[in-house]
């Protein structure tokens, strides 16, 4: 199946955090702080896409200070944490930025992402997503969550738009 028609109009990426930007594991420290592991290659792709003018948002039901800290130096990346109604936040985000659903790629991995993903022009998930999510996905990354799935979809879109690995690619 040719996915180019669905990837081509993408200007905006919305990611869940747990299981997409992270591998889904939460480490609870002795002080109660919850720590998640993220992938530096995903981080590179996120900051590169932001520099190329794409919008990136995180809509997650999870919350920990470390989640905000991980992306604090990514100018323009919007974080909506502790979100109980992802569909409502999705609509608010699109209205805020005057976006159509066709411009938006959503990557989720589990049942709380299901209804929000159904609204997106491009529905993606990591290889280790829940079966219900795989069932509605337009694209299933060969990479698991927290291990390059985010990089995979960003790189795919930027390559299609001719914006991947340009002269400024070697600058972080």
N, C-alpha and C positions, 0 to 999 in steps of 0.2 A: 504494500500500500504506500502510495506517495504521500508523505506527511508535509511536504513543502507548502501546500496551500494553507495548512493550519499553523505552521511555524512562521510563515512569511509575514503576517500582519503583527507579530508580537512586538510590543514596545515596553511591556511591563511583565515582571516576574513576581509572583506571590508564592512564598514558601512557608510551609509549616516548619516548626523548629525540630521538635523531638521526632526522630525517625526519618527526617529529611536532611536538615542541616547537621544534625547529630545522628549517631548510630542508634539512638533510642535508649541508651543506658544512662541512668542518673546515679551519680555517686554522691552520697550524703556525707558531708564532713562532720566532724565532732561538734561544730558550732551550729549545725543545722543547714548550712549553706549547701545548695544542690549544684553540682558541677556536671556539665555535659562536655563530651569530647566532640570537637568539630574538625574538619579536614582543611588543611592549608591550601590544597588545590581548589577546593570549593571557594575558599576565601579569596584566592587570586582571581578566579572567574567573576565573583561578585563585585570586587572593586574595579575590575577592568570594564565590566558592563556598565557600572555607574559612571565611569569616566567617559564611556562612549555615548552617554545620554539616555540609557535605559532606566526605567523606574524599577526599584526593588523594594518589596515589603515583606515583612514576616508577620503572619497572623497565626498566633499560637495560643492554646489554652494554658500552656505552661508559663511559669514565672520563676525566675531567679535573677538576682543582680548580675551574676556572671553571664547570663544570656545577653543582657544589654552591654556589658563591658566588652564582650567579644567583638562587637561590631561598632563600638563607639567612634572609631576612627575611619568609618566608611561614610563619607559625606553623602547625604541624600537617602541613605537606607532607612526606611521607616519601620519601626518595631511596634507591633500591637500585641502585647503579651497579656496573659490572664483574660483572654477573650473567650467568653462563654457562648456567644452567638456569632460564629464565623460568617454566616450568610449576611447578617446585618452589617458586620464590619466590611465585608466584601463590597456590598452596595455603597456604603459610606465612602470607602476608598475610591471606587469608580466615580462617584459623584464629585468628590473632592478634586479629582484630577481630570474630570470630563473625559472619561474613557468609555469605550464600548467593550463588551465582553470579548469580542473577537481579537482585541489587542492584548489580551491578558492570558498568560500561561500560569496555571496553578499547579504546584507539585505538592501532593499530600501522600500520606502513607497509611492512614488508619480511618476508622469509621467516623470520628469527629470531623474529618475533612470532606466526607462524601458529598454533602449538599452544596458546600461551597464550590467544590470541583465541578459539579454538574453545571454551574453557571458560567464557567470559563470557556473561552474560545478554544483553548488547548489544555487538555487535562493530562497531566503526567504523574508518574510515580516511580519510586525506586524499585529495584528488582525484588526487594524483601517486603513489599507492601502487603497489606491484608488483601485477601482474595476479592472482597467486595470492591476495593479500590481498583485493583487490577481489572476488574470487570467493566469499569466505566472509563478507564484510561485510554486516551488516544495514543499514548506512547509510554512504554515501560522501559525505563533505562536499564541497561545491562549491569549497572552499578548499584550497590545497596546504599541505603540512607547513611549519611555521614561519611561516605567513602567514595565520593566522586559523582554521585547522581546529579547534584546541583551543577557541577562543572559540565557534565554531559549535556544538559539541556541548554545552558547558557552558551556553551561553545557551539552547539548545533545552530542556534538562532543567529549568533554573531557571524559564523561562517556563511550561512545562507545570505546574510545581509552584506557580506564582504567586509566585515569589521573586525574579524579575528586575526590576530598576529600581524597587526599593522606596525608602523615604525615605533609607536609608543608602547608596544607590548612588553618591552624589557624593563619598563619603569614600574615600580610597585607603588 
